[in-house]
């Protein structure tokens, strides 16, 4: 199947341009006629939808589908079909990957000529000879067939359909997962660790995106509206973009204080709490530094919050969530010894960062990360400030500058060339660096990169 689809301009600036999409798809199915008038089958579909950079239409998402279906042909001119579908939807510019279950019942009938039979128009009927022949064929059936028809009647058909509807509905319910929305990729990674195959996780911010300035898309509201659980930092990191989304989502299940709302900073002792907050101090956070997830000990506490929330919302799987948390906790405990040993030779060394994102990481592993290319948080580096940084680096013989994907790496490279230091690519979020698709792999990569640069 191939489709060329013309999409015009919208009625307003929410969809400002016309686009032409080229979509294609294919399917294959296996059918088994197990009884006269009854066919069972399995089917696989794939549909590729060309991405749009201007709309978050939920129907424009490439997908694979696996289906099971049962079809009954009451007559040669009609059919009744029951089908269960499990869709795997791929991520695109606006929407994250997800899985969807559905059940549909289809009735179809043909008006006009049947493809295999003549069509008698204007009251014309078969000849007397053909009627007699058909009558003889009918009476040629065995008495056993007639007695079977008499025993079964029409009710078993409807009972069978009702049973199949129940089975498919139960199957869909059994596979229903909790919809978990995470504001940031680190929270999303922990949600996947704890929730496993019981949850579908949607992450709003990209791992290469500045968490202070996430581009709030309409699809976020759609995701939050159907969310069972929302995980956010709770320390004002998402203050610039999350509140309007919550207001538009109007989902009481994820309001503060409800079981479905996880504020990751709950119970965490935040660092660098300012005595007073003024714009002159730059982009400071009144509650303290919100970049706490770089400390694996804190990540364990957040994972426990998530396990408790999932258990409260989905008590039937509480033991599953608790077991996954215990497994994550054991992994972190074992890794902490490995990470600590790797960075122990560099305890007390100074490192320069572009932004003040790393106080918790520095505290955990005994480093000093308190010189920044930004003169104040969120303020772009100025030439005069960079001169000061270069002088400090030379005086203290600092070897390393760490930058994140959304920072201006060229500025860091200029400072490094003036001081003989190395620029090390860092990320707060799983997926922000190659080979870091979960939290543990992210910390593995940060530790190994920093240790190599400090040697």
N, C-alpha and C positions, 0 to 999 in steps of 0.2 A: 504494500500500500504506500502510495506517495501522495502528499497533499501540498499544494502551494496556497498559502493562506495570507490574504491581504487584511491587515489591521489598520484602520484609519485613525485619525486624530481623535482624542477624547473631547468631551464637551468643555473641559477646562484644562488647566495646566498640569493636572495630575497625570495626564498621558499626552505630552505635547507633540509627539511626532507620529507619523505613520510608519509602519514597519511591514516587511514582507517576510513571512516565515516559510521555511521548507521543512516539512515534517515527513517522517516515514515510519513504517512499522511492519511487523510480520507476526504470524502466529502458526502454530502447529498443534494438531489435536489427534488423539486416539479414541475411537468410539467402539463400543461393544453392544451389539443388539442382543440382549440376553433373553428377551421374550417378545412375542409379537406386539408391536406398538410401543415397546420400551427400549430406550437406548441410554447407556451410561458412558461417560467419557471423562478424560482429563485433557487439559489444554494449557499451552504456554503461549504468552503474548509478550512482545516487546514493542514499545512505542518510543521513538526519539522525537522530542520536542525541541526545536531550536530556541536557545535562550533569548529572552528579552531583557534589556537593561532599563526598561521603563515601566514594567508592570510586574506585580507579584501574583498574577492570576494562578490560583491553585491548580487549575486544569492544565497549565502549561508547564508540566513537570514530567520529564522522561521517566518511564517506569517499566518494570518487568512484572508480569502477572502469572500466577499459577492458579488454575481453576479446576474444580470438580463439578460436574453437572449431570443432571438426570433429566431426560426428555421423554414425555408421553405423547403419542400421536393418537388422539381419540378418533380422528378420521384422517383420510388422506389429504384433507384440506386444512387441517389445524394441528397445532402442537402447543403443549404446555411445558415450559422448561424452568427448572430450579437450578441455580448455580451459586456456588460459594467461591469467592475470590480472595486471594492474598496478594497485595500489591507491594512491591519494593520501589519506592519513589526516590529518584536520584536528586542530589542537591543541585541548585542552580544559583544564579547571581543573588536572588532574593531569599530562596527557601532552602532549608536544610533537608537532608535525607530523612526519610521516615517510612514506616510501614503502616498499611491500612488494610483492614478486613471489611468485606461487604458480602451481602447475600441479596440476590434479586430473583424475582419470579416473573417470567415472561410468558405472555399468551400471544400466539400468532395464528392468523387464519388467512386463507387465500380467497380473494374475490375474482371471479373470472375463470379462465381456462387453467386446468392443472397441466403441468408440464408433461405428464405421462398419459393423459386421457383426453378424449374429445370433450368439447364444451357444447352442450345442447342449449340453443338459444330459442327464444320466442315460444316457449312451451313445448318444444320438440322433445320427444321421449324415445327411448330405445324401442326397437321393433318388438313385436310379440315373440318372435323367434329368440331374440337375445334375452328377453325376460324369462322365457321358458328355460333356456339353457342355464341362466343364472340360478333359477329356482331349483333345477336339478343338481347344480353344484352345491347349493346350500344344504339340500337334503342328503347329499352324499356324505356329510360329516358323520362321524361315528357317534353312537349314543353316549360314549364316554365323554366326548367333547361337550355335548349338550348338558350332560349332568354336571360337568365341571363348571360351566357357565352358570348353571342354576344355583350351584352351591356358593360361588364367589359373589355373583351379583356385581353391583357397582360400588358398594361400600368399601371393599378393601382398597380400591384405587385411592379414594379420598383419605382413608386411614394411612395408607402408605405415604401420600403427599404430606399429610400432617406430621407423620413420624419423621420424614426427611427434613421438613422445616424445623422441627424441634432439634434434630441432630445437628443440622447446619448452624442453627442459632446457638446451640450449646458449644459447638466448636469455635464459633466466632467469639463467644463470651470467654471461653477458656483461654483464647489467645489474646484477649484484650489486655493491653499494657497500660501502665500509668504514664500519662503525659507529663514529663518533667521538662521545665524550661529553666535554663541557667543563663545568667547574664554574661558570664565570662567563661572562657575555655577551661580554666583550672577547676572551677566548680563543676562544669560539665564532665570533665574527666573523672572526678571523684564520684559523681552520680552514676556514671557507667560502671565504675568499679563495684559500687555497692548494689546498684539495681540490677546489673546483669541483664538477662533476657526478660526480666519482668517490667522493664521500663523502656520508653522511647524518649530520648534526650534531644532537645533542641537547644543549641547554643546561639545566643544573639550576636555577641561580638566575635569578630574573626581573631585568630591568634596573632596576626600581624597588625592589628588595629590598636590605636591608643585607647585604652579603656576609659579615659576621661571624655573622649569626644567620639563616641560611637554614632554612626549615622543611623538614626532610628527609622526603620523601614516599616511600611504598613503590614508586612508579613509578621512582624513581631507582635502586633496587636492580635492578629489571627491566632498565633501560637499561644499567647497568654490567655486568650479568651477560653481556650479548651484545655488549659493546663490543670493538672491535679496538684502539682507541686511547683513552686517557684523558688529558685536559689539565687540570692543576691548577696553582695558583700555586707551591706548594712552599715558601712562606715563612710558613706558619702562619695565613694569612688564613682558610682553611676548616677550621682545626683543631677547631672546635666541632661540626662536623656531618659532615665527610667520612670520618674513620676508621671509624665504625660502618657506614657504607654499604659501604665497601670490604670490611670483614670479612664482611658478609652476602652480598655479591656473589660472593665466592670465585672470582674470575676471574684465573687466573695470567697471562694475557696483559697485564694492566695493573698488575702489581706493580712496585714501584720497581726500576729496573735493567733491566727488560725493554724491548724496542723499542717496545712499545705504550704506554709511560708517558712523558708529557712533563711535566716540572716546569718551568714557565715561568721561574722565577727562576734556573735553572742558568746559571752564568756571568755573572749580573748582580751588580754591586756595589751592594748595598742601602744606603740612607741611614738615618741615625738609629738606628744599632745601639746599644742600651743597654749601659751598663757592668755593671749588675746589674738583675735583673728581680724586682720585688716587687709585690704587690697594691696597695700604697700609691701606686704610680706610675700606676695605672689599667690600661686594657687595652692594654698595650704588648706588642710582639712581640720575642722574644729574638733573632731573626735579622735584625731591622731592619724598616723600614717596608715593608709588602707591597703598597702601592698604586702600583706602578712602571709600570703600563701607560699612565699619562697622559703619559709621555715617548715621543714617536714614534720616537726613536732606539732605545730599549729595545724598542718594539713590533716594529721590524725584526728585532732579534735573536731575539725570541720566534717570529716568523713563520719564521725560518730553522730554529729547533728543530723546529717543526711540520713543515716540508717534509722535514727529514731523517728524522723519525719515520715519516711517511707513506711515504716512499721505502723505508725499511727493512721496513715491514710489507707494502708493495705494490710490489715492485721493478719490475713490468711497467709501472707508470705513473710511475716516478721522474722521467723527463724532463718529464712534464706538471707534476708538483709543483714541480720546479725552475724551470720557465718561469713558473709563476704566482708563485713567490716573487720572481723577478727583476722581474716586472711590478709587484708590490706595492712592492718596494724602490725602483724608479724613481719610482713615484707619491709615496712618502713623501719622497724626496730633493727632488723638485720642489716639493711642498707646504711643506716646511720653510722654504724661502726666502720663500714667501708668508706663512706664519704668523709667521715671525720679523719680517718687515717690518711686519706689522699691529700687533704688540705692541712693537716697538722704541721708539716714542715714550714708552712707559710704563715703560721699564726702571728698576728700582730702586723702583718704587712699592709701597706696602703694601696688602695685601688681607686682609680677615678671612674666615676659614672657620669653618663649624660644627664640623668634625672635621678632624683632621690627615691628610687624604687627598691632599694636593696638593704635597708637597715636590719630586717629580720634575718636575711641570709647571712649578712656580715656578723650579726650577733651569734647566730647558731654555730658558725664555723671559725670564729675568732679572727675576723678580718676588720680592717678599718676602711669603710667606704663612705667618706664624708667630704670629699672634694668633687664638685659637679661642674660640668660644662655650662649648665644653666646658671646664671647669676642668682636666680630665685626660682622656686618651683613653677614650671609652666611658662617662664620668661625665656625667649630665645637668647642664645649666647651672643654677647656683644664683644667687639674686638678688645675693648679695654679689659673686660673680665677674662677673656682667653689669655691675655698677656699675663695676668696674675696667676692663672692656672698653670701656665707653662713654667713660670718662675717657681711655683710650689713643687711641681713635679721634678724639676731639675734639682731643687734643694733637697727633696726627700728621696730622690732616685726612684721614682714610681715607674713601674714597668708596664702597667696595664691600664687600658681604658675600655670600659664595657659599654656597649650601645645596644639598643633594642631595634627591632625591624622598622618601627615608625619614626625613628630618630634620623637626623641628617648625618649620615656616616662620613660625608666629606669633611665636615667640621672636625670630627674626631680624628680623621686621618691627617689633617693639617697639624693638629696638636701633637699627634704621635710622631710625625716626621720632624717636628721641632724639638722633641724630647727623647727620641729613640725608643719610644714605648710601642707596644703592640695594641692593635684594636681587636677586641674579642666580641664576637656577636653573641649576645645574650637574649633571653626571652623570658618573660614571666609566665608564659602560657604554653601548655602542650600544643604541639603543632606549629609553633612559631619558628622552630629550627628543624632541619632534616632529622628524621629518626626519633622524634619526640612525640609520638602519638598518645602517650599517657603520662601521668604525673611522675611516676618513678623514672621513666626514661628521660624526662626533662631534667630532673635533678642530676641524674647520671651524666648527662651531657654538659650541664653547667659546671659541675665539679671537675670533670675531665678537661674541659676547655680552659678553665681558670688555672688549674694546676699546671697544665702545659705552658701557659703564658707566663706564669710566675717563676718558672725554673730558670 
